[in-house]
Amino acid sequence: GGEKAGPEGSKVYSTECAGCHGKNGEGIGTSPPIMGGPALAKVGATAADLFTYIKGNMPLPKKRVGSLSDEQYWAVTAYLAAASGKQVPEGGLTPENASSVSLKP
């Protein structure tokens, strides 16, 4: 699961993302699945790409895009990566290490 990504990412996911993407990232309605399998690789090759995508496009509605802190965006990026079985660096994701975390299935 996403525990190794820390409780912060799980908290941010529950409050900001789960309403549209589902409690387990399964996707609801028009919101796509975002955990497991190849889901994350659709937005980029690395965790750095994922961070950039999430920060630039989430949370919806559009007026809320970019409304989280960078810490929250990093936490939820790490949470999604870990929940999808990717190896997240000890101490979490940072701008310095995120491009070394591959999202390729």
Salt bridges, closest charged atoms under 4 A:
GLU8 OE1 - LYS11 NZ 3.17
GLU16 OE1 - ARG64 NH2 2.60
ASP70 OD1 - LYS55 NZ 2.54
